[in-house]
Structure formats: C-alpha cells, structure tokens
Amino acid sequence: MAGNSRPTFTKRLKERARQEKQAEKAQRKAQRKLEKDSQPAEKPASPVIAYDEDGQPLPLSFHDF
C-alpha cells in the first residue's frame, strides 16, 4: 500500500499549483482594472482646431474624432 501515496501527493501538488496560478491571474486582472479606471481619457472630448498661417482652420480628419 506504500505505492499508493505518490499519486495522491502528485495530485495535491498539481492542485496547489493550479490554485496559485488562478490566484495570480485574478490579481493581475484586478490590477489591470485599477489601472484602466485610473487612466484619464486619451483624447480630449472635443476635437482640437488647428489653424494655418493665414488664420484659416485646417480641415478635420477622421482621426480627430
């Protein structure tokens, strides 16, 4: 019966490793959520109007919105 203890020990190690990996993954997910919530918007709410040397507004492109 001494030979039966090895598979149980191996299963226990694998389960512990799985739980640790799952906990690390949850921690990384929570960290990403905090970073996402704390970051300001990348672009301003309204487009920035640029002017040429004559004082005329430059046309807006697709990426300005």
FIVOVO-883510 format. One record per atom (N, C-alpha, C): residue in one letter; atom name; x, y negated, z negated; residue number from 1. Coordinates in nm, 3 decimals. Atoms other than C-alpha are relative to their C-alpha. Layout:
BEGIN
[miti "a", "CA", [X, Y, Z], NUM]
...
//
This chain:
BEGIN
[miti "m", "N", [0.081, 0.120, 0.000], 1]
[miti "m", "CA", [0.000, 0.000, 0.000], 1]
[miti "m", "C", [0.085, -0.126, 0.000], 1]
[miti "a", "N", [-0.086, 0.118, 0.003], 2]
[miti "a", "CA", [0.300, -0.230, -0.026], 2]
[miti "a", "C", [0.011, -0.065, 0.138], 2]
[miti "g", "N", [-0.010, 0.054, -0.135], 3]
[miti "g", "CA", [0.299, -0.275, 0.353], 3]
[miti "g", "C", [-0.116, -0.091, 0.037], 3]
[miti "n", "N", [0.117, 0.081, -0.033], 4]
[miti "n", "CA", [-0.044, -0.444, 0.349], 4]
[miti "n", "C", [0.013, -0.145, -0.044], 4]
[miti "s", "N", [-0.008, 0.135, 0.052], 5]
[miti "s", "CA", [0.069, -0.758, 0.165], 5]
[miti "s", "C", [0.057, -0.098, 0.104], 5]
[miti "r", "N", [-0.064, 0.088, -0.098], 6]
[miti "r", "CA", [0.268, -0.900, 0.461], 6]
[miti "r", "C", [-0.102, -0.070, 0.092], 6]
[miti "p", "N", [0.096, 0.070, -0.087], 7]
[miti "p", "CA", [-0.025, -0.969, 0.698], 7]
[miti "p", "C", [-0.081, -0.106, -0.076], 7]
[miti "t", "N", [0.076, 0.097, 0.078], 8]
[miti "t", "CA", [-0.216, -1.146, 0.420], 8]
[miti "t", "C", [0.084, -0.124, -0.025], 8]
[miti "f", "N", [-0.090, 0.113, 0.023], 9]
[miti "f", "CA", [0.085, -1.363, 0.340], 9]
[miti "f", "C", [0.016, -0.082, 0.128], 9]
[miti "t", "N", [-0.014, 0.069, -0.129], 10]
[miti "t", "CA", [0.129, -1.446, 0.709], 10]
[miti "t", "C", [-0.125, -0.079, 0.032], 10]
[miti "k", "N", [0.126, 0.071, -0.024], 11]
[miti "k", "CA", [-0.238, -1.538, 0.740], 11]
[miti "k", "C", [-0.010, -0.123, -0.088], 11]
[miti "r", "N", [0.004, 0.113, 0.092], 12]
[miti "r", "CA", [-0.210, -1.760, 0.435], 12]
[miti "r", "C", [0.090, -0.113, 0.049], 12]
[miti "l", "N", [-0.090, 0.101, -0.053], 13]
[miti "l", "CA", [0.091, -1.941, 0.585], 13]
[miti "l", "C", [-0.058, -0.069, 0.122], 13]
[miti "k", "N", [0.059, 0.059, -0.120], 14]
[miti "k", "CA", [-0.084, -1.991, 0.916], 14]
[miti "k", "C", [-0.117, -0.091, -0.035], 14]
[miti "e", "N", [0.115, 0.081, 0.041], 15]
[miti "e", "CA", [-0.397, -2.122, 0.745], 15]
[miti "e", "C", [0.047, -0.130, -0.066], 15]
[miti "r", "N", [-0.054, 0.120, 0.064], 16]
[miti "r", "CA", [-0.194, -2.363, 0.532], 16]
[miti "r", "C", [0.057, -0.096, 0.105], 16]
[miti "a", "N", [-0.054, 0.083, -0.108], 17]
[miti "a", "CA", [-0.012, -2.489, 0.843], 17]
[miti "a", "C", [-0.113, -0.065, 0.079], 17]
[miti "r", "N", [0.113, 0.054, -0.074], 18]
[miti "r", "CA", [-0.344, -2.534, 1.022], 18]
[miti "r", "C", [-0.066, -0.114, -0.078], 18]
[miti "q", "N", [0.062, 0.103, 0.083], 19]
[miti "q", "CA", [-0.488, -2.733, 0.731], 19]
[miti "q", "C", [0.088, -0.126, -0.006], 19]
[miti "e", "N", [-0.090, 0.116, 0.004], 20]
[miti "e", "CA", [-0.179, -2.956, 0.711], 20]
[miti "e", "C", [-0.004, -0.076, 0.132], 20]
[miti "k", "N", [0.007, 0.063, -0.132], 21]
[miti "k", "CA", [-0.192, -3.022, 1.085], 21]
[miti "k", "C", [-0.131, -0.077, 0.015], 21]
[miti "q", "N", [0.131, 0.066, -0.008], 22]
[miti "q", "CA", [-0.562, -3.107, 1.060], 22]
[miti "q", "C", [-0.001, -0.127, -0.085], 22]
[miti "a", "N", [-0.006, 0.117, 0.087], 23]
[miti "a", "CA", [-0.496, -3.347, 0.770], 23]
[miti "a", "C", [0.085, -0.111, 0.063], 23]
[miti "e", "N", [-0.084, 0.098, -0.068], 24]
[miti "e", "CA", [-0.214, -3.519, 0.962], 24]
[miti "e", "C", [-0.073, -0.064, 0.116], 24]
[miti "k", "N", [0.076, 0.050, -0.114], 25]
[miti "k", "CA", [-0.438, -3.553, 1.265], 25]
[miti "k", "C", [-0.107, -0.099, -0.047], 25]
[miti "a", "N", [0.102, 0.091, 0.054], 26]
[miti "a", "CA", [-0.715, -3.711, 1.055], 26]
[miti "a", "C", [0.063, -0.129, -0.049], 26]
[miti "q", "N", [-0.070, 0.118, 0.047], 27]
[miti "q", "CA", [-0.463, -3.950, 0.902], 27]
[miti "q", "C", [0.039, -0.089, 0.118], 27]
[miti "r", "N", [-0.036, 0.078, -0.118], 28]
[miti "r", "CA", [-0.337, -4.058, 1.245], 28]
[miti "r", "C", [-0.123, -0.066, 0.062], 28]
[miti "k", "N", [0.124, 0.055, -0.055], 29]
[miti "k", "CA", [-0.696, -4.107, 1.363], 29]
[miti "k", "C", [-0.046, -0.120, -0.082], 29]
[miti "a", "N", [0.039, 0.110, 0.087], 30]
[miti "a", "CA", [-0.774, -4.327, 1.062], 30]
[miti "a", "C", [0.092, -0.120, 0.020], 30]
[miti "q", "N", [-0.096, 0.108, -0.023], 31]
[miti "q", "CA", [-0.456, -4.528, 1.123], 31]
[miti "q", "C", [-0.029, -0.072, 0.130], 31]
[miti "r", "N", [0.033, 0.062, -0.129], 32]
[miti "r", "CA", [-0.548, -4.587, 1.488], 32]
[miti "r", "C", [-0.126, -0.084, -0.012], 32]
[miti "k", "N", [0.123, 0.075, 0.017], 33]
[miti "k", "CA", [-0.895, -4.700, 1.383], 33]
[miti "k", "C", [0.028, -0.132, -0.073], 33]
[miti "l", "N", [-0.035, 0.122, 0.071], 34]
[miti "l", "CA", [-0.748, -4.950, 1.135], 34]
[miti "l", "C", [0.073, -0.098, 0.091], 34]
[miti "e", "N", [-0.074, 0.087, -0.092], 35]
[miti "e", "CA", [-0.509, -5.084, 1.400], 35]
[miti "e", "C", [-0.094, -0.060, 0.104], 35]
[miti "k", "N", [0.094, 0.048, -0.101], 36]
[miti "k", "CA", [-0.792, -5.113, 1.652], 36]
[miti "k", "C", [-0.089, -0.110, -0.060], 36]
[miti "d", "N", [0.087, 0.098, 0.064], 37]
[miti "d", "CA", [-1.012, -5.303, 1.405], 37]
[miti "d", "C", [0.073, -0.129, -0.032], 37]
[miti "s", "N", [-0.075, 0.118, 0.041], 38]
[miti "s", "CA", [-0.734, -5.542, 1.304], 38]
[miti "s", "C", [0.053, -0.081, 0.117], 38]
[miti "q", "N", [-0.054, 0.071, -0.114], 39]
[miti "q", "CA", [-0.624, -5.637, 1.656], 39]
[miti "q", "C", [-0.102, -0.101, 0.054], 39]
[miti "p", "N", [0.090, 0.098, -0.062], 40]
[miti "p", "CA", [-0.771, -5.958, 1.799], 40]
[miti "p", "C", [-0.023, 0.035, 0.147], 40]
[miti "a", "N", [0.028, -0.025, -0.140], 41]
[miti "a", "CA", [-0.921, -5.960, 2.145], 41]
[miti "a", "C", [0.120, -0.045, 0.084], 41]
[miti "e", "N", [-0.118, 0.030, -0.080], 42]
[miti "e", "CA", [-0.654, -5.961, 2.414], 42]
[miti "e", "C", [-0.019, -0.125, 0.086], 42]
[miti "k", "N", [0.026, 0.114, -0.087], 43]
[miti "k", "CA", [-0.819, -6.221, 2.635], 43]
[miti "k", "C", [-0.096, -0.095, -0.069], 43]
[miti "p", "N", [0.095, 0.095, 0.059], 44]
[miti "p", "CA", [-0.999, -6.540, 2.536], 44]
[miti "p", "C", [-0.141, 0.025, 0.054], 44]
[miti "a", "N", [0.139, -0.023, -0.037], 45]
[miti "a", "CA", [-1.378, -6.544, 2.555], 45]
[miti "a", "C", [-0.035, -0.064, 0.134], 45]
[miti "s", "N", [0.027, 0.066, -0.127], 46]
[miti "s", "CA", [-1.386, -6.792, 2.844], 46]
[miti "s", "C", [0.128, -0.004, 0.083], 46]
[miti "p", "N", [-0.120, 0.002, -0.084], 47]
[miti "p", "CA", [-1.151, -6.798, 3.143], 47]
[miti "p", "C", [0.075, -0.133, -0.012], 47]
[miti "v", "N", [-0.083, 0.119, 0.007], 48]
[miti "v", "CA", [-0.864, -7.043, 3.139], 48]
[miti "v", "C", [0.005, -0.061, 0.140], 48]
[miti "i", "N", [0.001, 0.069, -0.128], 49]
[miti "i", "CA", [-0.892, -7.301, 3.416], 49]
[miti "i", "C", [0.139, -0.061, 0.023], 49]
[miti "a", "N", [-0.129, 0.055, -0.037], 50]
[miti "a", "CA", [-0.560, -7.378, 3.585], 50]
[miti "a", "C", [-0.021, -0.103, 0.109], 50]
[miti "y", "N", [0.011, 0.108, -0.098], 51]
[miti "y", "CA", [-0.506, -7.690, 3.792], 51]
[miti "y", "C", [0.127, -0.007, 0.084], 51]
[miti "d", "N", [-0.116, 0.020, -0.085], 52]
[miti "d", "CA", [-0.279, -7.755, 4.088], 52]
[miti "d", "C", [0.057, -0.140, -0.020], 52]
[miti "e", "N", [-0.066, 0.128, 0.021], 53]
[miti "e", "CA", [-0.053, -8.060, 4.125], 53]
[miti "e", "C", [-0.088, -0.121, 0.036], 53]
[miti "d", "N", [0.093, 0.108, -0.035], 54]
[miti "d", "CA", [-0.341, -8.267, 4.274], 54]
[miti "d", "C", [-0.111, -0.016, -0.104], 54]
[miti "g", "N", [0.104, 0.008, 0.102], 55]
[miti "g", "CA", [-0.559, -8.205, 3.968], 55]
[miti "g", "C", [-0.125, 0.079, 0.034], 55]
[miti "q", "N", [0.114, -0.082, -0.041], 56]
[miti "q", "CA", [-0.792, -7.968, 4.151], 56]
[miti "q", "C", [0.008, 0.136, -0.070], 56]
[miti "p", "N", [-0.004, -0.133, 0.065], 57]
[miti "p", "CA", [-0.895, -7.647, 3.971], 57]
[miti "p", "C", [0.032, 0.109, 0.101], 57]
[miti "l", "N", [-0.034, -0.115, -0.083], 58]
[miti "l", "CA", [-0.746, -7.330, 4.112], 58]
[miti "l", "C", [-0.115, 0.100, -0.004], 58]
[miti "p", "N", [0.109, -0.099, 0.000], 59]
[miti "p", "CA", [-0.993, -7.058, 4.216], 59]
[miti "p", "C", [0.029, 0.113, -0.101], 59]
[miti "l", "N", [-0.013, -0.110, 0.096], 60]
[miti "l", "CA", [-1.057, -6.782, 3.961], 60]
[miti "l", "C", [0.011, 0.131, 0.075], 60]
[miti "s", "N", [-0.011, -0.133, -0.060], 61]
[miti "s", "CA", [-0.959, -6.425, 4.042], 61]
[miti "s", "C", [-0.078, 0.099, -0.086], 61]
[miti "f", "N", [0.072, -0.107, 0.070], 62]
[miti "f", "CA", [-1.115, -6.101, 3.935], 62]
[miti "f", "C", [0.058, 0.024, -0.139], 62]
[miti "h", "N", [-0.066, -0.031, 0.126], 63]
[miti "h", "CA", [-0.861, -6.060, 3.653], 63]
[miti "h", "C", [-0.016, -0.110, -0.105], 63]
[miti "d", "N", [0.022, 0.108, 0.097], 64]
[miti "d", "CA", [-0.957, -6.390, 3.488], 64]
[miti "d", "C", [-0.119, 0.029, -0.091], 64]
[miti "f", "N", [0.120, -0.028, 0.079], 65]
[miti "f", "CA", [-1.275, -6.235, 3.352], 65]
[miti "f", "C", [0.017, 0.117, -0.089], 65]
//
